[in-house]
Amino acid sequence: MKNIDLEKLMKQQDSPEFRPFFSTRVLAKMERYQNTPIIGILIANRLFFKRYIYIASFCLLLLLGFSFYQEGNLSLDHLLGLGGYTDDEILNYVNPLI
């Protein structure tokens, strides 16, 4: 492995050159991101937001379809996984966890 002398490298290039007004552009971008609310960022990136909505709705429909296929209906108890259990059976199951 080569030994790189950092001091030599620093002396070779006294002033690193950036494009003109680099610091001004960086500070302007930081200020713009700090002033933009999260909702504004989501609206600005509508394409990504739409993609997430489509994926989430597809997954929800898939889960609802699977639940309907398994249970034969879409009652709230079946969607919550409570199915054909009585209240006493649920309490007996939950009590050791509490």
Stockholm file with secondary structure:
# STOCKHOLM 1.0

chainA/1-98         MKNIDLEKLMKQQDSPEFRPFFSTRVLAKMERYQNTPIIGILIANRLFFKRYIYIASFCLLLLLGFSFYQEGNLSLDHLLGLGGYTDDEILNYVNPLI
#=GR chainA/1-98 SS CCCCCHHHHHHHCSSCCCCTTHHHHHHHHHHHHHHSCHHHHHHHTHHHHHHHHHHHHHHHHHHHHHHHHHHSSCCHHHHTTCTTCCHHHHHHHHGGGC
#=GC SS_cons        CCCCCHHHHHHHCSSCCCCTTHHHHHHHHHHHHHHSCHHHHHHHTHHHHHHHHHHHHHHHHHHHHHHHHHHSSCCHHHHTTCTTCCHHHHHHHHGGGC
//
